[in-house]
Amino acid sequence: MHPRPSPIAASLYTLRDLDADVIILHGPHGCCFRTGRLLETDGVRVLTTAMSEQDFIFGATDKLTETLKKAYEMFSPDLVGVVGTCASMIIGEDLREAVQRADIPSRVLTVESHGGFGEGDNTEGAIIVLEAAAEQGIISGEEAERQIRMLKLATEIEKTRGMAQGEYIRPSYGDDKDMVAAELIDALRDGKRVALVLNAKKETSYLFADLLRLPFRAVNPDNPPLIIANLDVKTGLPRIRRHAENILSEIEAAGNRVDHVTGGLDEYPVTGGRAAEILNEEAVEFAVVSGVPHALPVEELEITSVAVTDGPRLVEPLRRLGYTFVVAELDAHSRTLGQDSIVESDFGDALRRKMER
């Protein structure tokens, strides 16, 4: 009953993660324009065939063919993604025919997505990209199957624990960050067993990992927080593995270390459960869970807990799950696109202010 991410946008992001050089949206020039603009900051050239009302009647295959040729002339791409939109799919445009007619030397992935694809879940758009990539040998069939399994689990989590539960969810901006920061600092000073859990996905991890590089030893040298993170550098598509490598190197450069690696950045649907097991084993009393906190079964833990999320519509669901405090970070995607190093977060800034006093 409220807006949610689109399968078309998910297709764009997944093509980006496959290191596509150019993506062509076959549809009106306004379709998914914000996502397209943002992806330009990640080095992807996002073009459109700019379908008009006349094209909705007579078709726009020629436009797509010409755009493919122009894209090759301008950028000499190795990998091109062609993504359908609601307009092109409703009128039955044949994307592959246009690609064959263009006959450019690049590898071209055609993705027949639209806003209501499948059940309308954004992950449907990512899945069809992975299937197309496996079909053309860009990734292995095994890797595609693993990622598709994770995407289906992610959808299940959103529908049962997140913002896709069916009812209207009022947006909220969570608890006061300075107050929550004071609670965390007090827990460390009082000698409580504290853990920082990173359970993030893709490039947003650059924002949520900010907490992991803070100088908590200055608060209590004898009680540094335990760090648990889904930063396996051997799991996922090349771009995703690079994110994990970059973050780990910054954490280590700051004098901290990750005590437990729960999996990769694309495994957040299952790494939350692994993190919860570690929290129990380590007898943690106070935990901060950043990224996708609703994937961690906090209701099974008897601890003080803080959820750090990027979704105002996730604040109320996280409170219902049992988190003691919920902190909302805004615009995580736009703040981290194009980045290759950790970005300062609002909650991290609140903690820095408390440490300086």
C-alpha positions in Angstrom: 0.0 0.0 0.0 3.0 2.3 -0.1 5.7 2.7 -2.8 8.5 0.1 -2.9 11.6 -0.4 -5.0 11.0 -1.4 -8.7 12.1 -4.6 -10.5 13.4 -2.2 -13.2 15.7 -0.4 -10.8 16.9 -3.8 -9.4 17.8 -4.9 -13.0 19.9 -1.7 -13.3 21.7 -2.2 -10.1 22.5 -5.9 -10.9 23.8 -5.0 -14.3 26.0 -2.5 -12.5 27.3 -5.2 -10.2 28.2 -7.3 -13.3 30.4 -4.4 -14.4 28.2 -3.4 -17.4 29.7 -0.4 -19.1 26.4 0.9 -20.7 22.8 0.3 -19.8 20.0 1.2 -22.2 16.5 1.7 -20.8 14.0 1.0 -23.6 11.2 3.3 -22.5 10.2 6.9 -21.9 13.0 9.2 -20.9 11.5 9.7 -17.4 11.4 6.0 -16.6 13.6 5.2 -13.6 15.5 8.5 -14.2 16.7 8.9 -10.6 18.3 5.4 -10.5 19.8 6.0 -13.9 21.3 9.3 -12.8 22.7 7.8 -9.6 24.3 4.9 -11.4 26.3 7.4 -13.6 28.2 8.2 -10.4 29.3 4.5 -10.3 30.8 4.8 -13.8 27.9 3.2 -15.7 26.6 5.1 -18.8 22.8 4.9 -18.6 21.0 5.8 -21.8 17.3 5.8 -22.9 15.5 5.3 -26.1 13.0 8.0 -25.0 9.9 6.3 -26.3 7.0 8.6 -27.0 3.2 8.2 -27.4 3.7 7.5 -31.1 6.1 4.7 -30.2 3.5 3.1 -27.9 1.3 2.7 -31.0 3.8 1.9 -33.8 6.7 0.4 -31.8 10.2 1.6 -31.2 12.5 -1.3 -32.2 14.3 1.1 -34.7 15.0 3.5 -31.8 16.6 0.7 -29.7 18.7 -0.5 -32.6 20.0 3.0 -33.3 20.7 3.7 -29.6 22.7 0.5 -29.4 24.8 1.6 -32.4 25.3 5.0 -31.0 26.3 3.6 -27.6 29.0 1.5 -29.2 30.3 4.5 -31.3 30.5 6.7 -28.2 31.7 4.3 -25.5 33.1 1.1 -27.1 31.6 -1.0 -24.2 32.5 -4.6 -23.5 29.2 -5.3 -21.8 25.8 -3.6 -22.5 22.6 -4.2 -20.7 19.2 -3.5 -22.4 16.4 -3.2 -19.9 12.7 -3.2 -20.8 10.2 -0.9 -19.1 6.5 -1.0 -18.5 5.9 0.7 -21.9 8.1 -1.5 -24.0 6.9 -4.7 -22.4 3.2 -3.9 -22.6 3.4 -3.3 -26.4 5.5 -6.5 -26.8 8.8 -5.0 -28.0 11.3 -7.7 -29.1 14.5 -6.6 -27.4 16.6 -9.4 -28.9 15.6 -8.6 -32.4 16.8 -5.0 -32.0 20.1 -6.3 -30.6 20.5 -8.6 -33.6 19.8 -5.8 -36.0 22.3 -3.5 -34.3 25.0 -6.2 -34.6 27.5 -4.4 -32.4 30.7 -6.2 -31.2 29.8 -5.9 -27.5 28.3 -8.6 -25.4 24.6 -7.5 -24.8 22.3 -8.8 -22.1 18.6 -8.3 -22.8 16.4 -8.0 -19.7 12.7 -8.0 -20.3 11.7 -6.4 -17.0 8.9 -4.0 -16.1 7.5 -2.4 -13.0 5.1 -5.3 -12.2 7.3 -8.1 -13.3 6.4 -11.4 -11.6 4.9 -10.6 -8.2 6.1 -7.0 -8.5 9.0 -7.6 -6.1 12.2 -5.6 -6.9 14.2 -8.8 -6.5 12.4 -10.2 -9.6 14.3 -7.7 -11.7 17.7 -8.8 -10.3 16.9 -12.5 -10.8 16.2 -12.2 -14.5 19.5 -10.4 -15.0 21.4 -13.2 -13.2 19.6 -15.8 -15.4 20.5 -13.9 -18.5 24.2 -13.6 -17.3 24.4 -17.3 -16.6 22.9 -18.1 -20.0 25.6 -16.1 -21.7 28.4 -17.4 -19.5 29.2 -14.1 -17.8 28.7 -15.9 -14.4 28.5 -19.6 -13.7 25.2 -21.4 -13.3 26.2 -22.2 -9.7 26.8 -18.5 -8.8 23.5 -17.5 -10.4 21.6 -20.2 -8.4 23.3 -19.1 -5.1 22.4 -15.4 -5.7 18.9 -16.2 -6.8 18.4 -18.2 -3.6 19.6 -15.2 -1.6 17.3 -12.9 -3.4 14.3 -15.1 -2.8 15.2 -15.3 0.9 15.5 -11.5 1.0 12.0 -11.1 -0.5 10.7 -13.5 2.2 12.3 -11.4 4.9 10.8 -8.2 3.5 7.4 -9.7 3.3 7.4 -11.1 6.8 9.6 -8.8 8.8 10.2 -5.7 6.6 8.3 -3.0 4.7 6.6 -5.4 2.2 4.2 -6.9 4.8 1.1 -5.7 2.9 -0.3 -2.9 5.2 0.5 0.8 5.0 3.5 1.6 7.2 3.9 5.1 8.5 7.4 6.5 7.8 9.4 7.4 11.0 12.8 8.8 11.6 13.6 6.7 14.7 15.1 7.5 18.0 17.3 10.5 18.8 20.8 9.6 17.6 22.6 11.5 20.4 20.5 9.7 23.0 21.2 6.3 21.5 24.9 7.1 21.1 25.1 8.0 24.9 23.5 4.6 25.7 26.2 2.8 23.7 29.1 4.8 25.2 27.7 4.2 28.7 27.5 0.5 28.1 31.2 0.4 27.1 32.2 2.4 30.1 30.2 0.2 32.4 32.0 -2.9 31.2 29.1 -4.4 29.4 29.8 -6.9 26.6 29.0 -4.8 23.5 28.9 -6.0 19.9 28.8 -4.1 16.6 27.1 -6.2 13.9 27.3 -5.2 10.2 24.6 -7.0 8.2 24.6 -4.8 5.2 24.2 -5.2 1.4 26.1 -3.9 -1.6 27.4 -0.3 -1.6 25.3 0.8 1.4 27.8 -1.1 3.5 30.1 1.9 3.1 27.8 3.9 5.3 26.8 1.3 7.8 30.5 0.2 8.3 31.3 3.7 9.6 30.8 2.5 13.2 33.3 -0.3 12.8 36.2 2.1 12.4 35.5 4.4 15.4 38.1 4.5 18.2 36.1 2.8 20.9 39.2 1.7 22.7 39.5 5.4 23.8 36.2 5.0 25.6 37.3 2.0 27.6 40.7 0.4 26.6 39.8 -2.8 28.5 36.4 -3.2 26.8 36.5 -2.8 23.1 33.3 -3.9 21.2 33.1 -7.3 19.5 32.9 -6.7 15.7 30.8 -9.1 13.6 30.4 -8.4 9.9 29.3 -10.0 6.6 32.5 -9.0 4.8 33.7 -12.2 3.2 36.0 -11.1 0.3 35.6 -14.4 -1.5 31.8 -14.3 -2.0 29.8 -12.5 -4.6 30.2 -10.6 -7.9 33.5 -8.8 -8.4 32.2 -5.4 -7.5 30.7 -6.7 -4.3 33.9 -8.4 -3.2 35.8 -5.2 -3.8 33.4 -3.4 -1.4 34.2 -5.9 1.3 38.0 -5.6 0.7 37.9 -1.9 0.8 35.9 -1.8 4.1 38.1 -4.4 5.8 41.2 -2.5 5.0 39.8 0.7 6.5 38.7 -1.1 9.6 42.2 -2.5 10.1 43.8 0.9 9.3 41.7 2.4 12.1 43.2 -0.1 14.5 40.1 -2.3 14.8 39.5 -5.8 13.6 36.6 -8.0 12.6 36.3 -10.8 15.1 33.7 -12.8 13.2 33.0 -12.9 9.4 29.4 -14.2 8.9 29.4 -14.3 5.0 29.4 -12.0 2.0 27.6 -8.7 1.4 25.0 -10.4 -0.8 24.3 -13.0 1.9 22.6 -10.6 4.3 19.4 -12.7 4.4 21.2 -15.6 6.1 24.2 -13.8 7.8 21.8 -12.2 10.3 21.0 -15.6 11.7 24.7 -16.4 12.0 25.3 -13.1 13.8 22.6 -13.9 16.3 24.2 -17.2 17.1 27.5 -15.5 17.8 25.8 -12.9 20.0 24.5 -15.7 22.1 27.8 -17.6 22.2 29.7 -14.5 23.2 27.2 -13.5 25.9 26.7 -10.1 24.4 24.6 -7.6 26.5 24.3 -4.7 24.1 24.3 -5.0 20.3 24.2 -2.5 17.4 22.9 -4.1 14.2 23.5 -2.0 11.1 22.3 -2.4 7.5 19.5 -4.9 7.2 18.7 -5.4 10.9 15.4 -7.1 10.3 17.2 -10.1 8.9 18.6 -10.7 12.4 16.2 -12.6 14.8 16.5 -10.0 17.6 13.3 -11.4 19.2 15.3 -14.5 20.2 17.9 -12.5 22.1 17.5 -11.0 25.6 19.8 -8.0 25.1 19.6 -4.3 24.7 19.6 -3.8 20.9 20.0 -0.9 18.4 18.8 -1.2 14.8 20.5 1.1 12.3 18.4 1.2 9.1 18.2 3.2 5.9 14.4 2.9 5.6 12.0 5.3 7.4 9.3 2.7 6.7 11.3 0.1 8.5 11.4 1.9 11.8 8.0 0.7 13.1 8.5 -3.0 11.9 11.9 -3.0 13.7 10.4 -1.8 16.9 7.7 -4.5 16.6 10.4 -7.1 16.2 11.8 -6.2 19.6 14.7 -3.7 19.0 15.2 -1.5 22.0 16.2 1.5 19.9 15.9 2.2 16.1 18.1 4.7 14.3 17.3 5.8 10.7 20.1 6.8 8.3 18.6 8.7 5.3 19.7 8.5 1.6 22.1 5.6 2.1 22.0 4.7 -1.6 22.6 8.1 -3.0 25.4 8.8 -0.4 27.3 5.6 -1.2 26.9 5.2 -5.0 30.2 5.8 -6.6 32.1 5.4 -3.4 35.1 3.1 -2.7 35.7 4.0 0.9 33.6 4.3 4.1 31.2 7.3 4.3 30.6 9.1 7.6 27.1 8.2 9.0 24.8 10.4 11.1 24.9 7.9 13.9 28.7 7.7 13.6 28.8 11.5 13.9 26.7 11.4 17.0 29.1 8.8 18.5 32.1 11.0 17.6 30.6 14.0 19.4 30.1 11.9 22.5 33.7 10.6 22.4 35.1 14.1 22.2 33.5 15.1 25.5 
